[in-house]
Amino acid sequence: QVQLAESGGGLVQAGGSLRLSCAASGRTSVGYLMAWFRQAPGKEREFVAAVSWSAGATYYADSVKGRFTISKDNAKNTLYLQMNTLKPEDTAAYYCVAGRVSSIPLNQVRRYDYWGQGTQVTVSS
């Protein structure tokens, strides 16, 4: 079992920055892929970024590439999402997720077994 708890959301003006954190507990260290998804009102959940917990390889959605950075601190069992140059269209609830080794593409919701409660990010224009 893996438990995930996000923090760091809030209200920021366009062009600003926020850093989200996700404290993970349980067996995250072996073969897990950690990621962030987001969901805006009336829209489907959308892949944002992912990182391999052991190898550290990172993956990004085109919409955030160059602006967002996903990282992890294995010693603290914490996942981060540094978000820079935020835009109003980044407004959404952001979810930390974890999934075991799988052939399902990493940008698919069904790839992930564990989800946090979410943290709201609102970007004003």
N, C-alpha and C positions, 0 to 999 in steps of 0.2 A: 504493500500500500504506500501511496505517496500523498502527502498533504501539501497544499500550496496556498500561500496567503500573500496577496498583492498589497502594495502601498505606494504612495507617491503621486497619486492623481491630484487634479485640481483645476483651477481656472487660470488661463494664461492668455496673454495677447498674442496675436499673430506675429510670427517672427521670434517668439520667445522659446524657452527650453524647459523641459521637465525631465526628471529621471524617475522611472518606475523601478520598484524593487519587488522581488518575489522570494519569500522565504520558503524553502522546501524542506520537508522532513520525510523520512522514510528512505527507501532504497533507490535513490536517484543516481548513484554513482556508477552503476553498471548497465551499459547498453541503452541508456535513455537519451531521447531527443527532447530538448526543452524549447519552448516556443512562446511567442506572443500572438494572440489573435485580437481582433477588435470587432465591435458591433455597434453601428450607428442606428438610431431609431428608424424602424421601418426597413432596415437592410439586413442581409444575411451576414453571418460571422465571416470575417475576412482575415486571411493569413497576413501577418506583419513580418515576422522574422523568426529564425530558429537557430539553435546551436547544439552541436553534439556535446553531451556532458563530458565525455571522456576525451574525444579527439579535439574538440574546440572548433571544428569547422562551422562556418556561419553561412546563413542563407537569408535573403531579403526579398520582399515583394518590390516590384519595380516602383511602386508609388512612394516608397520610403527610402529607397537606396540613395546613399549619399547624405541623408538627413538623420537617419536613426542608426544607432549602434547597439547590437545585442552583445552582452558579455556575461561572464559568470565568475563567481568566486567559490571554487570547490571547497576551500577550507571553511567558509561560512555557509555553504549550501544555499547560496543566494544567486538568483538570476536578476539581471538588470536590463533595462531598455532606456538608453539615453536618446532623448528626442530633441532635436535642434530644428531651427527654422520651421516651427510649427505653423500649420495652415488651418483655417476653419474646417476644412474637410477632414482633418485628423480627429475632429471631435467624435468621441465614441467611448463606450465602455471597453476597457482593455483587460484581457484575460491571460493569465499565465497558465500554460498547459504542459503536460509531460506525457510522453509515449514511449513504449518499448520498441525494440527492433521490429521493423515491419516493412513490407514491400509497398505499402500504401504511400503515395506521394506525400511529402511533408507539408504541403499546403492544403491538405484535406482535413476537415474537421474530424472525420472518423478515424484519422491516424492516431488520435490522442486519447489516452485512457483516463487522464486525471485533469481536472479543471479547477482553478481557483474561483473565488466569488466575484472577482472583477473589481476594477477601480475606474472611476469616471475621469475622463480628460475632456475639458471643454476649452476650445480655442476661440477667442472672440476676435472679430475683425476690426 
